[in-house]
Amino acid sequence: MDRLIYLDNAATTRTAPEVVEAMLPYFSESYGNPSSVYSFAAKNKDAVTGTRETIAKILGADTSEIYFTAGGTESDNWALKAAAEAYASKGKHIITTKIEHHAILHTGAYLEKRGYEVTYLDVDENGVVSPAAVEAAIRPDTILISVMFANNEIGTIEPIREIGQIARAHGVLFHTDAVQAFGQIPIRVDDCCIDMLSASGHKLNGPKGIGFLYIRKGVKIRSFIHGGAQERKRRAGTENVPGIIGLGAAAQRAARSMEERTAKERELRDHLIGRVLAEIPYSRLNGHPTDRLPNNANFSFRFIEGESLLIMLDMKGICASSGSACTSGSLDPSHVLLAIGLPHEIAHGSLRLTLGEETTREDIDYVVDALKEIVARLRDMSPLYEDFVKKNRQ
């Protein structure tokens, strides 16, 4: 393999060198347990508090509203399960969408087995959920609305501010899975009337195994992990100090570089989309054409299988995906692509390319040239494509 082009940054990102550097002392030098009372450990407690302050400032939140977790999946589980339990006396109805990450969808299924009712809202052909549909689904027993900030597969940014305002007006808790959005687009929790927000470190050039859940003051939510007084008695377990420090460094770095970095990503993304749609016949862009994450491009190619496409791209040193990394290995087409109305045979031929700060225009051109060659080769082997061409010649 002559080169490696990594275009799967929605799955995970490279931990930035300065983030690693910030973490290193907390493995072998400042290794004290933050819950201990002596001064050696107190330094780590202060460092953890510093990260809490950093994240709170980025979100426009209070320091006490940030709780560290093991990542986005845990944060989503905590938000739904603990809120459902805490507000069960008010009602057992939850609203979400059909295109959420499986951390939300599977948690919803778990709650349904325990007597809760979950409404899964449709989205339009671009993957956008209608705020009016959200409002129409609210009932007297609705206790929680959970809508992701931006979709992890097709990149569509949802109308979170409008949905938050609707939830607030009806006195319903509002949670958003911002795992893909945090660090990529500006988020202010007060502006969007957000009560809970999930995020993960490894999506923004931070370490894996660390994330946070923002919980607005006054939200009645139960402890998720029991066994200690950490995270103000809501999430027991010795703090992952190196991970927390890395998360803080990555969040600060992402906020500082966001404007310049995302402008570059948008330019390259649009160049990628333009070339693919113009030069590869029977291709389509999935997701909203403009209201999408700066680094996301998701395509469907008719008459090919996504798995074969990924293998052949890998042989050329290109790392990509057909959807969420959490469902890799599944033979089923993406639930997101089916939800926006794609038939199975087209959804199977999908490709997600997510750019990073190191992606260059040369990389994009290499990938498009490779895609043109691979798609043509796969179609040459497809009897469906052969029949299609014959019919169109008649």
Backbone torsions as a table, in degrees:
resi	resn	phi	psi	omega
1	MET	NA	116.5	-175.0
2	ASP	-75.9	-31.1	-176.6
3	ARG	-148.1	161.5	176.8
4	LEU	-126.3	121.9	175.7
5	ILE	-117.9	113.9	-175.1
6	TYR	-97.1	109.7	179.1
7	LEU	-124.9	46.3	177.5
8	ASP	-132.1	43.7	-176.3
9	ASN	-71.3	-12.7	173.2
10	ALA	-74.4	-24.1	177.6
11	ALA	-77.7	-48.9	174.0
12	THR	-168.5	164.3	-179.9
13	THR	-123.0	160.7	175.5
14	ARG	-70.3	131.5	176.2
15	THR	-68.0	123.7	-175.6
16	ALA	-64.7	143.6	-178.6
17	PRO	-54.7	-40.5	-179.0
18	GLU	-70.2	-25.9	175.3
19	VAL	-70.7	-45.7	176.3
20	VAL	-58.3	-43.8	-179.6
21	GLU	-60.8	-40.1	179.3
22	ALA	-66.6	-31.8	-177.1
23	MET	-78.5	-35.1	-168.4
24	LEU	-51.0	-45.2	-177.8
25	PRO	-61.0	-23.5	-175.1
26	TYR	-85.0	-0.2	173.2
27	PHE	-89.8	-40.6	-170.7
28	SER	-130.5	-10.8	-179.9
29	GLU	-109.9	-64.1	178.5
30	SER	-96.2	71.1	-171.7
31	TYR	-100.5	10.3	-176.8
32	GLY	-65.2	151.4	176.6
33	ASN	-76.4	121.2	-176.1
34	PRO	-58.8	-19.6	-178.6
35	SER	-83.8	-9.3	179.6
36	SER	-76.3	159.6	-171.0
37	VAL	-93.0	-18.1	-175.8
38	TYR	-76.9	161.5	-170.8
39	SER	-65.1	-30.6	179.3
40	PHE	-60.1	-38.9	179.5
41	ALA	-82.4	-29.8	-177.7
42	ALA	-61.5	-29.2	177.7
43	LYS	-62.7	-37.7	179.2
44	ASN	-71.3	-35.5	176.3
45	LYS	-61.6	-41.3	178.2
46	ASP	-64.7	-38.7	179.7
47	ALA	-65.2	-41.0	177.6
48	VAL	-63.0	-43.1	177.7
49	THR	-61.8	-36.9	178.2
50	GLY	-61.1	-40.8	177.0
51	THR	-66.9	-39.4	177.8
52	ARG	-58.8	-42.4	179.3
53	GLU	-65.4	-40.0	179.8
54	THR	-60.0	-49.4	-178.3
55	ILE	-66.8	-42.0	179.2
56	ALA	-59.8	-41.2	-179.7
57	LYS	-63.8	-40.7	179.7
58	ILE	-62.9	-37.8	-177.1
59	LEU	-89.0	-9.8	-173.3
60	GLY	72.2	32.9	-177.1
61	ALA	-109.2	177.1	174.3
62	ASP	-92.3	146.0	-178.1
63	THR	-54.5	-37.5	-176.9
64	SER	-71.6	-6.3	-177.7
65	GLU	-95.3	1.7	-178.8
66	ILE	-104.1	124.1	-179.6
67	TYR	-122.5	127.6	-178.0
68	PHE	-82.9	140.5	-179.6
69	THR	-133.0	-173.9	178.0
70	ALA	-87.1	-0.7	178.7
71	GLY	147.8	-174.4	-175.5
72	GLY	-64.3	-37.8	-178.6
73	THR	-64.2	-44.3	177.2
74	GLU	-63.7	-42.4	-179.2
75	SER	-61.0	-42.6	177.8
76	ASP	-63.3	-45.5	179.1
77	ASN	-60.0	-44.3	-179.4
78	TRP	-61.5	-49.3	-177.0
79	ALA	-57.4	-46.5	-175.9
80	LEU	-76.3	-50.8	-174.4
81	LYS	-67.5	-46.6	-175.5
82	ALA	-71.6	-36.7	177.2
83	ALA	-68.3	-40.5	178.5
84	ALA	-59.2	-43.5	179.7
85	GLU	-66.9	-42.6	-175.1
86	ALA	-68.6	-31.9	-175.1
87	TYR	-107.7	14.8	-177.6
88	ALA	-59.1	-29.9	-179.5
89	SER	-69.4	-23.3	177.8
90	LYS	-83.1	-36.9	-178.7
91	GLY	173.2	173.8	-177.4
92	LYS	-132.8	34.0	-179.7
93	HIS	-112.6	131.1	-178.7
94	ILE	-126.4	143.0	178.5
95	ILE	-116.6	133.1	174.0
96	THR	-147.1	-165.1	-179.6
97	THR	-123.1	166.7	-179.2
98	LYS	-77.9	-7.4	-176.5
99	ILE	-110.4	14.5	179.8
100	GLU	-66.5	161.5	171.7
101	HIS	-62.6	153.3	-178.2
102	HIS	-64.7	-17.3	174.1
103	ALA	-62.6	-29.9	175.1
104	ILE	-86.9	-48.5	-175.7
105	LEU	-62.7	-43.7	-179.6
106	HIS	-71.2	-32.6	175.2
107	THR	-68.2	-37.8	175.4
108	GLY	-60.9	-41.9	178.4
109	ALA	-64.2	-38.7	177.2
110	TYR	-60.3	-44.3	-178.9
111	LEU	-69.6	-33.9	177.8
112	GLU	-61.2	-35.8	178.5
113	LYS	-70.0	-13.3	-178.7
114	ARG	-111.2	23.9	170.7
115	GLY	96.5	1.1	178.1
116	TYR	-89.6	156.2	176.1
117	GLU	-114.4	128.8	-177.8
118	VAL	-117.9	127.5	173.8
119	THR	-97.3	122.7	179.7
120	TYR	-104.2	106.6	-174.3
121	LEU	-77.9	145.3	173.5
122	ASP	-72.7	162.2	173.2
123	VAL	-124.3	167.1	178.7
124	ASP	-84.6	-174.1	-175.6
125	GLU	-64.3	-16.7	177.0
126	ASN	-97.3	-1.6	179.8
127	GLY	88.4	17.8	-178.5
128	VAL	-97.0	131.0	174.6
129	VAL	-89.9	138.4	-177.7
130	SER	-80.4	126.3	174.3
131	PRO	-56.4	-34.6	178.6
132	ALA	-63.8	-36.8	178.1
133	ALA	-67.7	-37.0	176.3
134	VAL	-61.3	-47.9	-178.2
135	GLU	-63.8	-39.1	-178.9
136	ALA	-66.3	-25.2	-178.2
137	ALA	-83.3	-12.4	-178.0
138	ILE	-70.3	133.7	178.9
139	ARG	-124.3	169.7	177.7
140	PRO	-58.5	-27.0	-178.3
141	ASP	-98.6	11.9	178.1
142	THR	-74.9	127.1	-177.8
143	ILE	-114.0	-18.0	-174.6
144	LEU	-154.4	138.5	170.1
145	ILE	-119.1	130.1	178.5
146	SER	-128.5	113.4	179.0
147	VAL	-132.7	127.7	-177.9
148	MET	-66.0	149.1	-178.4
149	PHE	-70.6	-42.5	176.9
150	ALA	-149.5	141.9	-175.0
151	ASN	-75.4	137.2	-175.9
152	ASN	-74.0	-19.5	-178.4
153	GLU	-98.2	-53.0	-174.5
154	ILE	-101.8	-4.0	171.6
155	GLY	79.9	-1.9	-177.2
156	THR	-62.1	131.9	176.6
157	ILE	-91.8	127.3	-175.5
158	GLU	-86.2	158.2	179.0
159	PRO	-76.4	68.1	-171.1
160	ILE	-66.2	-39.9	-178.7
161	ARG	-61.1	-45.7	-179.1
162	GLU	-64.5	-42.1	180.0
163	ILE	-66.0	-40.1	177.9
164	GLY	-62.1	-41.4	178.7
165	GLN	-64.8	-38.9	177.5
166	ILE	-64.0	-45.8	179.6
167	ALA	-60.6	-43.9	-178.9
168	ARG	-63.9	-41.6	-179.4
169	ALA	-63.8	-29.0	-179.1
170	HIS	-97.7	3.4	178.8
171	GLY	67.7	32.9	-179.5
172	VAL	-110.8	137.6	177.6
173	LEU	-62.8	143.6	179.4
174	PHE	-125.9	119.8	176.4
175	HIS	-114.6	143.5	173.8
176	THR	-131.4	134.1	172.4
177	ASP	-83.6	105.4	-177.0
178	ALA	-108.1	26.6	-176.2
179	VAL	-58.0	-42.0	179.2
180	GLN	-83.1	-24.1	-172.9
181	ALA	-88.3	-35.6	-175.5
182	PHE	-63.9	122.8	-177.2
183	GLY	95.4	-13.0	179.7
184	GLN	-108.3	-34.1	177.8
185	ILE	-135.8	149.3	-178.5
186	PRO	-63.2	137.1	178.1
187	ILE	-134.7	126.6	173.3
188	ARG	-125.0	116.1	-171.7
189	VAL	-63.5	-35.5	179.8
190	ASP	-69.1	-41.2	180.0
191	ASP	-60.3	-33.6	-175.9
192	CYS	-100.2	5.0	179.9
193	CYS	54.2	41.9	-178.8
194	ILE	-86.8	131.5	177.0
195	ASP	-95.7	-32.1	177.4
196	MET	-144.0	143.9	-177.7
197	LEU	-144.5	132.9	179.7
198	SER	-104.7	142.7	176.1
199	ALA	-150.9	163.0	-175.9
200	SER	-138.5	140.9	-174.8
201	GLY	-70.1	-36.0	-171.3
202	HIS	-77.7	-1.3	175.7
203	LYS	-88.5	-8.8	-177.4
204	LEU	-130.9	43.0	178.0
205	ASN	64.7	30.1	173.0
206	GLY	-109.4	-175.5	-178.2
207	PRO	-79.2	160.5	174.0
208	LYS	-81.2	160.5	175.6
209	GLY	81.1	17.6	178.2
210	ILE	-145.3	140.5	177.1
211	GLY	-160.4	-167.6	176.5
212	PHE	-151.3	160.7	171.5
213	LEU	-124.0	120.7	172.1
214	TYR	-82.7	128.3	176.9
215	ILE	-127.9	113.4	-178.1
216	ARG	-60.2	142.0	175.6
217	LYS	-55.8	136.5	179.2
218	GLY	96.6	-15.7	176.9
219	VAL	-73.3	126.7	-178.5
220	LYS	-87.1	100.7	-177.8
221	ILE	-133.6	138.2	-175.2
222	ARG	-79.2	163.9	173.0
223	SER	-64.5	146.1	-178.3
224	PHE	-101.9	-38.3	177.7
225	ILE	-122.6	126.7	-176.5
226	HIS	-104.1	151.0	176.4
227	GLY	134.0	3.4	180.0
228	GLY	-173.6	175.0	-175.2
229	ALA	-100.1	9.7	-177.7
230	GLN	-65.3	160.2	-178.5
231	GLU	49.5	49.4	177.8
232	ARG	53.1	42.8	175.1
233	LYS	68.0	15.3	-178.4
234	ARG	-105.1	-18.8	-177.4
235	ARG	-147.7	92.2	-174.2
236	ALA	-70.1	159.1	178.3
237	GLY	121.5	140.0	179.0
238	THR	-57.3	132.7	-176.5
239	GLU	-63.1	139.7	174.8
240	ASN	-81.7	80.6	-171.8
241	VAL	-60.5	-49.8	178.5
242	PRO	-58.1	-41.0	179.2
243	GLY	-64.2	-42.3	179.6
244	ILE	-62.9	-43.7	178.4
245	ILE	-62.6	-41.5	178.2
246	GLY	-64.3	-40.3	177.3
247	LEU	-60.8	-44.3	179.5
248	GLY	-62.6	-43.7	-179.9
249	ALA	-64.9	-40.4	-179.7
250	ALA	-68.4	-41.0	179.9
251	ALA	-64.9	-43.4	179.0
252	GLN	-63.1	-42.3	179.5
253	ARG	-64.0	-43.7	-179.3
254	ALA	-65.2	-42.0	179.8
255	ALA	-65.2	-40.1	-177.8
256	ARG	-67.0	-37.0	-174.3
257	SER	-99.1	0.0	-168.5
258	MET	-55.4	-50.2	-174.0
259	GLU	-61.0	-51.2	-177.8
260	GLU	-69.3	-43.2	-176.6
261	ARG	-63.8	-47.2	-176.5
262	THR	-72.7	-27.3	175.2
263	ALA	-63.8	-41.6	177.6
264	LYS	-66.1	-42.1	-179.4
265	GLU	-63.5	-41.3	179.1
266	ARG	-61.8	-43.0	-179.9
267	GLU	-60.9	-46.9	180.0
268	LEU	-68.7	-39.7	178.3
269	ARG	-59.4	-46.0	-178.6
270	ASP	-67.8	-34.0	174.9
271	HIS	-64.0	-43.3	178.3
272	LEU	-61.9	-50.0	-178.6
273	ILE	-61.9	-43.7	-178.9
274	GLY	-60.7	-45.5	-179.0
275	ARG	-67.5	-44.5	-178.0
276	VAL	-61.2	-49.7	-176.8
277	LEU	-67.1	-31.0	-178.3
278	ALA	-82.6	-29.5	-169.3
279	GLU	-111.0	-12.0	178.5
280	ILE	-116.7	109.4	-178.5
281	PRO	-62.6	152.3	176.0
282	TYR	57.6	39.8	173.8
283	SER	-114.3	154.3	178.1
284	ARG	-143.1	150.4	175.6
285	LEU	-89.8	131.2	176.3
286	ASN	-100.5	139.8	-178.4
287	GLY	101.5	173.3	-177.9
288	HIS	-67.3	135.5	-176.6
289	PRO	-63.9	-27.8	-178.3
290	THR	-124.7	-41.9	-178.3
291	ASP	-83.5	70.2	-177.4
292	ARG	-137.8	162.7	178.9
293	LEU	-57.9	143.7	-175.2
294	PRO	-58.2	-27.3	-172.3
295	ASN	-108.4	8.8	-171.7
296	ASN	-106.7	132.0	170.4
297	ALA	-137.1	124.1	-179.0
298	ASN	-126.4	125.2	-176.0
299	PHE	-122.2	155.8	166.6
300	SER	-121.9	136.5	178.7
301	PHE	-118.3	120.5	-179.1
302	ARG	-68.6	148.9	173.4
303	PHE	73.3	17.5	175.8
304	ILE	-136.1	162.9	175.9
305	GLU	-101.5	132.3	-178.3
306	GLY	-60.4	-35.2	-178.3
307	GLU	-63.3	-43.4	178.0
308	SER	-64.0	-38.6	178.9
309	LEU	-61.6	-44.5	-179.3
310	LEU	-64.5	-40.6	-179.6
311	ILE	-63.9	-43.2	-178.6
312	MET	-71.6	-32.5	173.3
313	LEU	-65.9	-40.5	178.4
314	ASP	-60.4	-37.3	178.6
315	MET	-64.5	-20.6	177.3
316	LYS	-99.8	9.7	176.8
317	GLY	82.0	20.4	-177.5
318	ILE	-109.1	121.5	178.5
319	CYS	-95.8	119.0	-179.7
320	ALA	-144.1	-174.9	178.6
321	SER	-148.7	168.4	176.1
322	SER	-102.3	-1.5	-179.2
323	GLY	169.3	-145.6	-177.9
324	SER	-68.2	136.4	176.7
325	ALA	-64.9	-22.9	-178.4
326	CYS	-72.8	-12.1	179.3
327	THR	-119.6	14.8	179.1
328	SER	-62.1	143.1	-176.0
329	GLY	97.0	-15.3	178.5
330	SER	-80.0	138.3	178.2
331	LEU	-86.4	-9.6	-179.4
332	ASP	-76.9	143.6	176.1
333	PRO	-66.6	159.8	-178.4
334	SER	-57.5	131.1	176.6
335	HIS	-64.7	-26.8	179.2
336	VAL	-69.3	-45.7	-179.4
337	LEU	-66.9	-36.0	175.6
338	LEU	-66.5	-37.0	-178.9
339	ALA	-67.3	-27.2	178.2
340	ILE	-89.0	4.8	171.5
341	GLY	101.0	7.5	179.4
342	LEU	-76.4	138.1	174.0
343	PRO	-69.7	158.9	-176.2
344	HIS	-53.1	-44.9	-173.2
345	GLU	-66.0	-28.4	177.3
346	ILE	-85.8	-37.9	178.2
347	ALA	-60.9	-31.3	179.2
348	HIS	-66.7	-23.7	-178.3
349	GLY	-99.2	44.8	-175.1
350	SER	-100.4	156.7	179.8
351	LEU	-145.0	126.9	175.3
352	ARG	-108.2	125.1	175.4
353	LEU	-118.7	120.4	-179.5
354	THR	-123.4	120.1	-172.4
355	LEU	-80.4	161.8	175.4
356	GLY	-128.7	177.4	-176.4
357	GLU	-66.3	-18.8	-179.3
358	GLU	-94.1	-4.4	-179.4
359	THR	-67.2	137.1	-179.8
360	THR	-116.4	166.2	176.3
361	ARG	-63.3	-35.4	177.3
362	GLU	-62.1	-40.3	176.7
363	ASP	-60.2	-45.9	-177.7
364	ILE	-62.3	-44.1	-179.7
365	ASP	-65.1	-38.5	177.0
366	TYR	-62.0	-43.0	-178.7
367	VAL	-66.2	-44.2	-179.6
368	VAL	-64.0	-42.5	178.7
369	ASP	-62.1	-40.6	178.0
370	ALA	-65.7	-42.4	179.5
371	LEU	-60.6	-44.0	179.6
372	LYS	-57.9	-45.1	-179.2
373	GLU	-66.1	-45.2	-176.0
374	ILE	-69.0	-45.0	179.9
375	VAL	-61.1	-43.1	179.0
376	ALA	-62.7	-40.8	-179.6
377	ARG	-65.5	-43.8	-179.8
378	LEU	-67.4	-37.3	178.5
379	ARG	-68.2	-32.3	177.2
380	ASP	-62.2	-25.5	-179.3
381	MET	-94.7	0.4	-174.1
382	SER	-97.6	118.0	175.7
383	PRO	-64.4	-29.0	178.3
384	LEU	-65.1	-42.1	179.3
385	TYR	-68.1	-39.0	179.0
386	GLU	-61.1	-44.5	178.5
387	ASP	-64.3	-40.1	-179.7
388	PHE	-61.7	-45.5	-179.2
389	VAL	-63.7	-42.6	-179.9
390	LYS	-61.8	-42.9	-179.9
391	LYS	-63.7	-39.3	-177.3
392	ASN	-75.7	-15.7	177.1
393	ARG	-84.1	-20.9	-176.5
394	GLN	-74.1	NA	NA
